[in-house]
Protein backbone atom coordinates (compact mmCIF):
# COMPACT_ATOMS: atom_id res chain seq x y z
CA UNK A 1 0.00 0.00 0.00
CA UNK A 2 1.28 3.44 -0.92
CA UNK A 3 0.62 4.85 2.55
CA UNK A 4 2.69 2.15 4.25
CA UNK A 5 5.56 2.77 1.85
CA UNK A 6 5.45 6.52 2.49
CA UNK A 7 5.30 6.04 6.25
CA UNK A 8 8.29 3.72 6.23
CA UNK A 9 10.26 6.22 4.11
CA UNK A 10 9.56 9.11 6.50
CA UNK A 11 12.73 9.70 8.50
CA UNK A 12 12.57 10.50 12.17
CA UNK A 13 15.26 9.04 14.40
CA UNK A 14 16.32 6.38 11.92
CA UNK A 15 18.78 6.83 9.06
CA UNK A 16 18.08 3.87 6.80
CA UNK A 17 14.59 2.76 5.81
CA UNK A 18 13.24 0.75 2.93
CA UNK A 19 10.02 0.43 0.99
CA UNK A 20 8.16 -1.40 3.73
CA UNK A 21 10.87 -2.66 6.04
CA UNK A 22 14.63 -2.40 5.94
CA UNK A 23 15.66 -5.96 6.71
CA UNK A 24 18.97 -7.68 7.11
CA UNK A 25 18.61 -9.69 3.92
CA UNK A 26 15.95 -8.00 1.80
CA UNK A 27 14.06 -4.74 1.52
CA UNK A 28 10.68 -6.44 1.14
CA UNK A 29 8.80 -9.07 3.07
CA UNK A 30 6.13 -11.28 1.49
CA UNK A 31 2.55 -10.57 2.53
CA UNK A 32 0.60 -13.26 4.41
CA UNK A 33 -1.54 -13.96 1.32
CA UNK A 34 1.50 -14.81 -0.83
CA UNK A 35 3.17 -17.12 1.66
CA UNK A 36 2.74 -20.84 1.12
CA UNK A 37 1.81 -22.90 4.15
CA UNK A 38 5.32 -24.34 4.50
CA UNK A 39 6.86 -20.85 4.24
CA UNK A 40 4.73 -19.22 6.91
CA UNK A 41 6.31 -18.13 10.21
CA UNK A 42 6.66 -20.88 12.79
CA UNK A 43 7.73 -21.01 16.41
CA UNK A 44 11.39 -21.03 15.38
CA UNK A 45 11.16 -18.32 12.71
CA UNK A 46 12.00 -15.42 15.03
CA UNK A 47 13.68 -17.02 18.01
CA UNK A 48 16.92 -16.06 19.66
CA UNK A 49 18.83 -18.88 21.21
CA UNK A 50 15.77 -21.13 21.01
CA UNK A 51 13.39 -18.64 22.68
CA UNK A 52 10.91 -16.13 21.22
CA UNK A 53 11.68 -12.80 22.97
CA UNK A 54 8.22 -11.35 22.30
CA UNK A 55 6.24 -14.57 22.56
CA UNK A 56 4.53 -16.68 19.90
CA UNK A 57 1.26 -15.67 18.25
CA UNK A 58 -1.69 -18.00 18.80
CA UNK A 59 -2.70 -20.26 15.93
CA UNK A 60 -6.23 -18.88 16.01
CA UNK A 61 -5.03 -15.36 15.04
CA UNK A 62 -1.61 -15.27 13.41
CA UNK A 63 -1.48 -11.51 12.75
CA UNK A 64 1.33 -11.04 15.25
CA UNK A 65 3.29 -13.90 13.65
CA UNK A 66 3.85 -11.83 10.53
CA UNK A 67 4.56 -8.69 12.57
CA UNK A 68 7.18 -10.46 14.70
CA UNK A 69 8.68 -12.08 11.61
CA UNK A 70 9.20 -8.63 10.09
CA UNK A 71 10.49 -7.11 13.32
CA UNK A 72 13.01 -9.94 13.70
CA UNK A 73 14.52 -9.12 10.29
CA UNK A 74 14.40 -5.36 10.79
CA UNK A 75 17.72 -3.53 11.01
CA UNK A 76 18.48 -1.76 14.25
CA UNK A 77 17.91 1.62 12.56
CA UNK A 78 15.09 0.47 10.30
CA UNK A 79 11.39 1.35 10.16
CA UNK A 80 8.58 -1.14 9.62
CA UNK A 81 4.99 -0.34 8.60
CA UNK A 82 2.49 -3.19 8.56
CA UNK A 83 -1.25 -3.22 7.82
CA UNK A 84 -3.29 -5.27 10.29
CA UNK A 85 -6.89 -5.63 11.51
CA UNK A 86 -7.86 -3.62 14.57
CA UNK A 87 -8.07 -6.77 16.68
CA UNK A 88 -4.31 -6.74 17.26
CA UNK A 89 -4.76 -3.50 19.20
CA UNK A 90 -6.97 -4.89 21.95
CA UNK A 91 -7.32 -8.69 21.85
CA UNK A 92 -6.36 -10.45 25.06
CA UNK A 93 -4.56 -13.68 25.88
CA UNK A 94 -1.21 -14.31 24.21
CA UNK A 95 -1.65 -11.32 21.91
CA UNK A 96 -1.96 -9.03 24.92
CA UNK A 97 1.37 -10.36 26.23
CA UNK A 98 3.05 -9.78 22.86
CA UNK A 99 1.60 -6.28 22.64
CA UNK A 100 2.79 -5.45 26.16
CA UNK A 101 6.31 -6.70 25.41
CA UNK A 102 6.49 -4.70 22.18
CA UNK A 103 5.40 -1.57 24.05
CA UNK A 104 7.69 -1.97 27.04
CA UNK A 105 10.62 -2.67 24.71
CA UNK A 106 9.84 0.57 22.87
CA UNK A 107 9.14 -0.92 19.44
CA UNK A 108 5.66 0.45 18.71
CA UNK A 109 6.09 3.98 17.43
CA UNK A 110 2.78 4.93 15.79
CA UNK A 111 -0.74 3.52 15.42
CA UNK A 112 -2.72 4.80 12.43
CA UNK A 113 -6.43 4.03 12.04
CA UNK A 114 -7.69 3.91 8.44
CA UNK A 115 -11.23 4.13 7.01
CA UNK A 116 -13.32 1.03 6.22
CA UNK A 117 -13.74 -0.55 2.80
CA UNK A 118 -10.35 0.47 1.36
CA UNK A 119 -9.39 -2.96 0.07
CA UNK A 120 -10.92 -5.36 -2.41
CA UNK A 121 -10.54 -8.37 -0.15
CA UNK A 122 -12.28 -6.98 2.96
CA UNK A 123 -14.54 -4.14 3.99
CA UNK A 124 -13.38 -3.92 7.60
CA UNK A 125 -11.34 -0.93 8.77
CA UNK A 126 -7.63 -1.62 9.29
CA UNK A 127 -4.71 0.02 11.03
CA UNK A 128 -1.08 0.66 10.19
CA UNK A 129 1.42 -0.16 12.92
CA UNK A 130 4.79 1.56 12.64
CA UNK A 131 7.57 -0.24 14.50
CA UNK A 132 11.21 0.62 15.15
CA UNK A 133 14.16 -0.80 16.99
CA UNK A 134 15.71 2.66 17.40
CA UNK A 135 12.65 4.31 18.96
CA UNK A 136 13.53 6.92 21.60
CA UNK A 137 10.36 8.73 22.76
CA UNK A 138 8.52 7.24 25.72
CA UNK A 139 5.16 7.58 24.01
CA UNK A 140 3.07 6.29 21.12
CA UNK A 141 1.52 8.49 18.43
CA UNK A 142 -2.11 7.71 17.61
CA UNK A 143 -3.62 8.98 14.35
CA UNK A 144 -7.34 8.45 13.85
CA UNK A 145 -7.92 8.94 10.11
CA UNK A 146 -11.04 6.75 9.99
CA UNK A 147 -13.30 9.61 8.89
CA UNK A 148 -10.99 11.13 6.30
CA UNK A 149 -11.58 9.49 2.93
CA UNK A 150 -13.40 9.83 -0.37
CA UNK A 151 -16.47 7.61 -0.52
CA UNK A 152 -16.87 5.47 -3.61
CA UNK A 153 -19.76 3.34 -4.87
CA UNK A 154 -18.10 0.03 -4.10
CA UNK A 155 -14.85 1.04 -2.43
CA UNK A 156 -13.57 4.00 -0.46
CA UNK A 157 -10.24 5.61 -1.25
CA UNK A 158 -7.61 7.85 0.30
CA UNK A 159 -7.04 11.01 -1.73
CA UNK A 160 -3.57 12.62 -1.90
CA UNK A 161 -4.60 15.22 0.69
CA UNK A 162 -5.65 12.49 3.13
CA UNK A 163 -2.33 10.67 2.74
CA UNK A 164 -0.41 13.96 2.99
CA UNK A 165 -2.11 14.78 6.30
CA UNK A 166 -1.32 11.36 7.74
CA UNK A 167 2.33 11.59 6.67
CA UNK A 168 2.64 15.18 7.90
CA UNK A 169 1.20 14.28 11.29
CA UNK A 170 3.48 11.26 11.53
CA UNK A 171 6.55 13.35 10.74
CA UNK A 172 5.66 16.32 12.98
CA UNK A 173 4.48 14.11 15.86
CA UNK A 174 2.30 16.81 17.49
CA UNK A 175 1.19 16.66 21.10
CA UNK A 176 -2.47 16.78 20.06
CA UNK A 177 -4.62 17.48 17.02
CA UNK A 178 -8.28 17.74 17.97
CA UNK A 179 -10.27 14.68 16.86
CA UNK A 180 -7.34 13.44 14.76
CA UNK A 181 -4.08 12.68 16.58
CA UNK A 182 -2.44 12.54 19.98
CA UNK A 183 0.85 11.51 21.58
CA UNK A 184 0.13 9.22 24.52
CA UNK A 185 2.64 8.52 27.26
CA UNK A 186 3.45 5.00 28.38
CA UNK A 187 1.98 5.60 31.83
CA UNK A 188 -1.47 6.18 30.33
CA UNK A 189 -1.12 3.14 28.07
CA UNK A 190 -0.07 1.04 31.07
CA UNK A 191 -3.09 2.32 33.01
CA UNK A 192 -5.26 1.09 30.13
CA UNK A 193 -3.65 -2.37 30.42
CA UNK A 194 -1.74 -1.90 27.14
CA UNK A 195 -4.95 -1.63 25.15
CA UNK A 196 -4.19 0.32 21.96
CA UNK A 197 -7.76 0.79 20.76
CA UNK A 198 -7.45 4.07 18.84
CA UNK A 199 -10.80 5.56 19.85
CA UNK A 200 -9.76 5.19 23.49
CA UNK A 201 -7.07 7.83 22.95
CA UNK A 202 -8.36 9.86 19.97
CA UNK A 203 -12.13 10.21 19.81
CA UNK A 204 -13.72 11.59 16.64
CA UNK A 205 -16.98 12.43 18.43
CA UNK A 206 -17.89 16.10 18.27
CA UNK A 207 -18.34 17.78 21.60
CA UNK A 208 -21.85 19.03 22.19
CA UNK A 209 -22.24 22.72 22.92
CA UNK A 210 -23.37 24.09 26.28
CA UNK A 211 -27.11 24.01 26.84
CA UNK A 212 -28.52 27.43 27.75
CA UNK A 213 -31.44 26.59 29.99
CA UNK A 214 -33.12 30.01 29.79
CA UNK A 215 -33.21 29.90 25.99
CA UNK A 216 -34.49 26.32 25.96
CA UNK A 217 -37.19 27.21 28.51
CA UNK A 218 -38.35 30.22 26.48
CA UNK A 219 -38.48 28.08 23.34
CA UNK A 220 -40.59 25.44 25.09
CA UNK A 221 -43.00 28.11 26.38
CA UNK A 222 -43.49 29.41 22.82
CA UNK A 223 -44.09 25.88 21.53
CA UNK A 224 -46.69 25.32 24.26
CA UNK A 225 -48.50 28.55 23.32
CA UNK A 226 -48.55 27.60 19.65
CA UNK A 227 -49.83 24.11 20.47
CA UNK A 228 -52.67 25.48 22.61
CA UNK A 229 -53.74 27.96 19.94
CA UNK A 230 -53.74 25.24 17.28
CA UNK A 231 -55.77 22.90 19.54
CA UNK A 232 -58.37 25.58 20.27
CA UNK A 233 -58.75 26.40 16.57
CA UNK A 234 -59.08 22.74 15.67
CA UNK A 235 -61.67 22.16 18.39
CA UNK A 236 -63.84 24.95 17.01
CA UNK A 237 -63.98 23.13 13.68
CA UNK A 238 -64.79 19.87 15.45
CA UNK A 239 -67.61 21.54 17.40
CA UNK A 240 -69.18 22.84 14.18
CA UNK A 241 -69.09 19.30 12.82
CA UNK A 242 -70.64 17.88 15.97
CA UNK A 243 -67.52 15.91 16.87
CA UNK A 244 -65.80 15.50 20.21
CA UNK A 245 -63.00 18.03 20.82
CA UNK A 246 -59.36 17.14 21.27
CA UNK A 247 -58.13 17.14 24.87
CA UNK A 248 -56.30 20.32 25.78
CA UNK A 249 -53.17 20.53 27.88
CA UNK A 250 -55.28 21.48 30.91
CA UNK A 251 -57.37 18.29 30.78
Rosetta blueprint (number, residue, H / E / L):
1 X L
2 X H
3 X H
4 X H
5 X H
6 X H
7 X H
8 X H
9 X H
10 X L
11 X L
12 X L
13 X L
14 X L
15 X L
16 X L
17 X L
18 X L
19 X L
20 X L
21 X L
22 X L
23 X E
24 X L
25 X L
26 X L
27 X L
28 X L
29 X L
30 X L
31 X L
32 X H
33 X H
34 X H
35 X L
36 X L
37 X H
38 X H
39 X H
40 X L
41 X L
42 X L
43 X L
44 X L
45 X L
46 X L
47 X L
48 X E
49 X L
50 X L
51 X E
52 X L
53 X L
54 X L
55 X L
56 X L
57 X L
58 X L
59 X L
60 X L
61 X L
62 X L
63 X H
64 X H
65 X H
66 X H
67 X H
68 X H
69 X H
70 X H
71 X H
72 X H
73 X H
74 X E
75 X L
76 X L
77 X L
78 X L
79 X E
80 X E
81 X E
82 X E
83 X E
84 X E
85 X E
86 X H
87 X H
88 X H
89 X H
90 X L
91 X L
92 X L
93 X L
94 X H
95 X H
96 X H
97 X H
98 X H
99 X H
100 X H
101 X H
102 X H
103 X H
104 X H
105 X L
106 X L
107 X L
108 X E
109 X E
110 X E
111 X E
112 X E
113 X E
114 X L
115 X L
116 X L
117 X L
118 X L
119 X L
120 X L
121 X L
122 X L
123 X L
124 X L
125 X L
126 X E
127 X E
128 X E
129 X E
130 X E
131 X E
132 X E
133 X L
134 X L
135 X L
136 X L
137 X L
138 X L
139 X E
140 X E
141 X E
142 X E
143 X E
144 X E
145 X L
146 X L
147 X L
148 X L
149 X L
150 X E
151 X L
152 X L
153 X L
154 X L
155 X L
156 X L
157 X E
158 X L
159 X L
160 X H
161 X H
162 X H
163 X H
164 X H
165 X H
166 X H
167 X H
168 X H
169 X H
170 X H
171 X H
172 X H
173 X L
174 X L
175 X L
176 X E
177 X E
178 X L
179 X L
180 X L
181 X E
182 X E
183 X E
184 X E
185 X E
186 X H
187 X H
188 X H
189 X H
190 X H
191 X H
192 X L
193 X L
194 X L
195 X L
196 X L
197 X L
198 X H
199 X H
200 X H
201 X H
202 X L
203 X L
204 X L
205 X L
206 X L
207 X L
208 X L
209 X L
210 X L
211 X L
212 X L
213 X H
214 X H
215 X H
216 X H
217 X H
218 X H
219 X H
220 X H
221 X H
222 X H
223 X H
224 X H
225 X H
226 X H
227 X H
228 X H
229 X H
230 X H
231 X H
232 X H
233 X H
234 X H
235 X H
236 X H
237 X H
238 X H
239 X H
240 X H
241 X L
242 X L
243 X L
244 X L
245 X L
246 X L
247 X L
248 X L
249 X L
250 X L
251 X L
